[in-house]
Amino acid sequence: MVGVPRSKGCGLCVQRRVKCDQNRPACANCIKYGAECPGYEKGHKFVAVKHAIRSRGQKQRRAYETQLDLSSALTEDTMLQPDEDVSNPRVSTWLATRDATTHAPQSTPGVPGSLCKPALPFVYNMMCELFGIHSRSEVVYSAPWFTSLLNYLGRAPALDTAMCAFMLQLVGSSKRDEGEISRGRDLYGQALRSLQMALNHPVAWKSTETLAATMLCCHFELFAGTLDPVSWMTHAAGVSKLIQHRGRRCFSSPIEKDLLRGFRPIISLQCIFAGEDCFLDQPKWQKLSSSLSLVAVGDGKEYDGVAEPFGALDSSWSRCHDGYFVLLAKVPPVTRVAYEFREDKKNGIAPDPSRVNQLAQQAGRLHSDYRTWYDGAVSGGAILPPIEVPSQDPNSPFDTVLKFSNPWIGSFFTCYWATLIILQEALNECQVGQEQRPYDESNQELVRDILRSLEHVGHGIMGPYRIAYPLRVAYEFVDLPLQMWVESALERYSQQWAALSPETFPRLHGKSGPQLFSDAGSDGTRL
């Protein structure tokens, strides 16, 4: 009979075009991904046609231009608002996603909205628009898994909605389009609900899609700061717990290794700012972390048969890349103990000499390891030292600034300098008496180099990401005029990257002098 669907699979498997095992009451695919199986009854497909007289020679309009599937039919409460332009392809795609997500059809209750209409076309269009505003290397270099997630859309509602929300946030903030930013936040709320269901599912919590969704939600918070500028730290801590529960053996595929490699900096920095030990410093994780970049080297790599270029990462840099982050995971304990010593001294309490000696050895050894890493990276040609060029910023307090071969290479220089400042300040705290601070002059030179790098390293959509950590460290070691200049830069950065809001910096809380990541707010979150 004409028009009768031939597939015997459930409604969701038919839409996703995957094989259904036809188990009852729910198929295995729906159970695996935490979706409620819509069942096996076939709904009718209606074709809406408008009565009109065709002129002679006009071809019949193709069926797909007029047919309306029940899953995306508009009801009275989902009609277009007056300010929405349906002629815009991206808006129409967004509307399809929104309607499918917020108004699931009654005939298929509980179907995740992001799977009722494919998310891939919407995300792909948004990604093309983003790469039209910013260069691809600017966006993808720090997250080589970014475009590879296109191959995983349509498998889990949490990933679909998280990816759509993140793309809307990136494009919306780049264009300063409040409408897209608002839509991104709406989808972000749905992503969190879907993610909670996936994390509570006995199988889906361990999937690659769930891992990617948690990381995307953390990235969203870095850019948007939905609750406050430090809400990303809560998400980063959650991602760390998920990674540990999955175990290192679950990071065997290229995409999972790239997910961990791209998120590794955020894990370490969250631990540094929160004063917590980093699990990546454990021997079993160190072995994995020390080889993550090696899998990204080559002419290209494949995810599900789709080639993905590795970008600017080459073999000489990959070895240094992993070495830096292996060492960075060792920094949080040094920061925490040094901060405790400083607070004890402020309260007139002398630190335990044995702990002071232990910190001096730990910080000194790590300081030496970082120096060795830097010498090897420069001598091996993996990174090129910066050159001095005249400043192009009329508001810059510096006549000359530092320019790097690549802003991402510049990010590693500035992060390396910031880490040296932390270690040297810890060594200063181990000295007896305030007059014995052998690293003060060196720290001032490093701080100056960091600030002179802002002009080149801090531009672009990912500029705040590159400069956030070193700028937060340098801020505590500069005088008031430079602090005011930094705060003016923070106002610009925070428009795109909420995590760099001036609220997270100590002077606005009535504090003066080096704080070494003191409390950022009344809730006790350290930053």
Buried (B, 14 or more C-beta within 10 A) or exposed (E): EEEEEEEEBBBBBBBBEEEBEEEEEBBBBBBBBBBBBBBBEBBEEEEEEEEEEEEEEEEEEEEEEEEEBBBBEEEEEBEEEEEEEEEEEBBBBBBBBBBBBEBBBEBBEEBBBBBBBBBBBBBBBBBEBBBEEBEBBBBBBBBBBBBBBBBBBBBBBBBBBBBBBBBBBBBBBBBEBEBBBEBBBBBBEBBBEBBEBBBEBEEBBBBBBBBBBBBBBBBBBBBBBBEBBBBBBBBBBBBBEBBEEBEBEBBEEBBBBBBBBBBBBBBBBBBBBBBBBBBBBBEEBBEBBBBBBBBBBEEEBEBEEEEBBBBEBBEBBBBBBBBBBBBBBBBBBBBBBBBBBBEBEEEEEEBEEEBBEEBBEBBBEBBEBBEEBBEEBBEEEBBEEBEEEEBEEEEBEBEEBBBBEBBBBBBBBBBBBBBBBBBBBBBBBBBEEEEEBEBEEEBBEBBBBBBBBBBBBBBBBBBBBBBBBBBBBBBBBBEEEBBEBBBEBBEEBBEBBBBBBBBBBBBEBEEEEBBBBBBBBEEEBBB
